[in-house]
Amino acid sequence: MDVKDLKDLRRLNLLWGPIYPYLAEWIGRWSSSGARRLMEVGPFSGGISKALLRLYPDARALFITSEPFVAKAIREDFGQSLEAVAGDLDRLPFRSSFDLVVFRGAFFFLTADMIRDIYRVLGKGGAALVGGGYGTLTPQEEIERIAEESKDLNARLGKRWLSREDLVRMVEETGLEDQSRILEEGGLWLLLGKDLP
């Protein structure tokens, strides 16, 4: 992502503002260990973390993005309470300790190495949601309100369109088939967990 994309990125995050609470509620349900330590990955971070902190006020949240200028913009847009880290998304600078990891907008950048590393940083009972979409709790009128502009902004930012089959191949490359599940309601998401039922 380049500095010239920052205006579109910020507009996209603002546009999705009313969606984030619905997504946070849906995503929060996947962690069987609760949500004390949260991480959001990528340049579309901030909004879901902020909404998750309303649901889990005792939690700690941080986000990681590969560009320092994006990290600065996210903190400006979503509040200084979020800890920002700039680093490689396929070599996360953390040990396994997160209850919940979210990578929305992942299909712009996703690689098998990123999937492996997100799985590595999950703590016992932790879960990760990697992918994109509105989740299952977002009202249809909210989706309709932003869908067209969101699609245009995503295209300008260079979103790749991954199919379910592309995602299956990527998961097979990681060897994490037994620790993952593909969800197709509310978008296309990869659920990762060390204790999936």
C-alpha positions in Angstrom: 0.0 0.0 0.0 1.3 3.4 -1.0 0.9 6.8 0.6 -1.3 7.9 -2.3 -3.8 5.2 -1.3 -4.2 6.6 2.2 -7.1 8.8 1.4 -9.1 5.9 -0.1 -8.1 3.6 2.9 -9.3 6.2 5.4 -12.5 6.7 3.5 -13.1 3.0 3.4 -12.6 2.6 7.2 -14.9 5.6 7.8 -17.6 4.1 5.5 -17.4 0.8 7.4 -17.7 2.5 10.8 -21.4 1.5 11.4 -20.6 -2.1 10.3 -17.8 -2.7 12.8 -20.0 -3.3 15.9 -21.9 -6.0 14.1 -18.7 -7.6 12.8 -17.2 -7.4 16.3 -20.1 -9.2 17.9 -20.0 -11.9 15.3 -16.2 -12.3 15.5 -16.2 -12.3 19.3 -18.4 -15.4 19.4 -15.7 -17.5 17.8 -13.2 -17.4 20.7 -13.9 -20.1 23.2 -11.3 -18.7 25.6 -12.9 -15.3 25.9 -11.3 -12.2 24.5 -8.6 -10.7 26.8 -5.8 -10.2 24.3 -6.9 -9.1 20.8 -4.9 -8.4 17.6 -6.1 -7.0 14.3 -3.9 -7.4 11.3 -3.4 -5.3 8.2 -4.2 -1.7 7.0 -8.0 -2.1 7.5 -7.4 -2.4 11.3 -8.8 -0.3 14.1 -12.6 -0.3 13.7 -13.2 -3.9 14.7 -10.7 -3.6 17.6 -12.4 -0.5 18.9 -15.8 -2.2 18.7 -14.4 -5.4 20.4 -13.1 -3.3 23.3 -16.6 -2.0 23.9 -17.7 -5.7 24.2 -14.7 -6.7 26.3 -13.7 -3.6 28.3 -11.0 -5.5 30.2 -9.3 -6.7 27.0 -6.1 -5.3 25.5 -6.0 -4.7 21.8 -3.2 -4.0 19.3 -2.9 -3.9 15.6 -0.1 -4.6 13.2 0.4 -3.2 9.7 3.4 -3.3 7.5 3.5 0.5 6.8 4.3 2.9 9.7 2.3 5.7 8.0 -0.8 3.5 7.9 -0.3 2.7 11.6 -0.2 6.4 12.4 -3.4 7.1 10.4 -5.3 4.2 12.1 -4.3 5.6 15.5 -5.5 9.0 14.5 -8.8 7.7 13.2 -9.7 5.1 15.9 -8.0 6.4 19.0 -4.8 6.4 20.8 -5.9 3.5 23.1 -4.9 1.0 20.4 -1.3 -0.1 20.5 0.2 0.1 17.0 3.0 -2.1 15.7 4.6 -1.9 12.2 6.1 -5.1 11.0 5.9 -8.0 8.5 2.5 -9.6 8.3 4.0 -13.0 7.5 6.5 -12.9 10.4 4.5 -11.5 13.3 6.7 -10.3 16.1 4.8 -12.0 18.9 4.6 -15.3 20.8 1.5 -17.4 20.9 -0.7 -15.5 23.3 -3.7 -14.1 21.5 -7.3 -15.0 22.2 -8.7 -13.4 19.1 -7.0 -12.4 15.9 -8.8 -10.6 13.0 -7.6 -9.9 9.5 -10.4 -8.3 7.6 -9.5 -7.3 4.1 -7.0 -10.2 4.1 -7.6 -11.1 0.5 -5.7 -8.0 -0.7 -2.5 -9.6 0.7 -3.1 -13.1 2.0 -0.4 -15.7 1.7 0.1 -19.2 3.1 2.9 -17.8 5.3 0.5 -15.3 6.8 -2.0 -18.0 7.6 0.7 -20.1 9.3 1.9 -17.2 11.4 -1.5 -16.1 12.5 -2.2 -19.6 13.6 1.2 -19.6 15.5 0.3 -16.6 17.6 -3.0 -18.0 18.9 -3.1 -19.0 22.5 -5.0 -22.0 23.9 -8.6 -21.7 23.0 -7.9 -18.7 20.7 -9.4 -18.2 17.3 -8.6 -16.1 14.2 -11.0 -14.9 11.5 -9.2 -14.1 8.3 -11.0 -12.9 5.2 -13.6 -10.4 4.3 -17.3 -9.7 4.3 -20.0 -8.3 6.6 -20.4 -11.2 8.9 -23.9 -12.7 9.6 -25.2 -10.1 12.0 -25.0 -6.9 9.9 -28.5 -5.8 8.8 -29.1 -5.8 5.0 -29.9 -2.1 4.9 -26.4 -1.3 6.3 -24.9 -3.6 3.7 -26.9 -1.9 0.9 -25.9 1.6 2.2 -22.2 1.0 1.7 -21.8 -1.8 -0.8 -21.3 0.1 -4.0 -18.9 2.7 -2.7 -17.0 0.0 -0.7 -16.6 -2.1 -3.9 -15.3 0.9 -5.8 -12.8 1.8 -3.1 -11.6 -1.8 -2.8 -11.0 -1.9 -6.6 -9.0 1.3 -6.4 -6.9 -0.1 -3.6 -6.1 -3.2 -5.6 -8.2 -5.9 -4.0 -7.6 -9.4 -5.3 -10.6 -11.6 -5.6 -10.0 -15.0 -4.1 -12.4 -17.9 -4.6 -13.2 -20.6 -2.1 -11.0 -22.9 -4.2 -8.1 -20.5 -4.0 -8.5 -20.4 -0.2 -8.7 -24.2 0.0 -5.4 -24.5 -1.9 -3.7 -21.9 0.3 -4.8 -23.8 3.5 -3.6 -27.1 2.0 -0.2 -25.4 1.5 -0.1 -24.5 5.2 -1.0 -28.1 6.4 -3.6 -26.6 8.7 -6.7 -28.3 7.3 -7.6 -29.8 10.7 -7.1 -26.5 12.5 -9.3 -24.5 10.1 -12.7 -24.1 8.7 -13.9 -22.1 5.7 -17.0 -20.0 6.5 -19.1 -18.7 3.6 -22.0 -17.0 5.4 -21.4 -13.3 5.8 -18.6 -13.3 3.3 -15.6 -15.6 2.8 -13.7 -16.2 6.0 -11.1 -18.6 7.2 -11.6 -19.6 10.8 -8.4 -20.8 12.5 -8.2 -22.3 16.0 -6.1 -24.6 18.1 -9.3 -26.1 19.7 -11.9 -26.0 17.0 -14.9 -28.2 17.8 
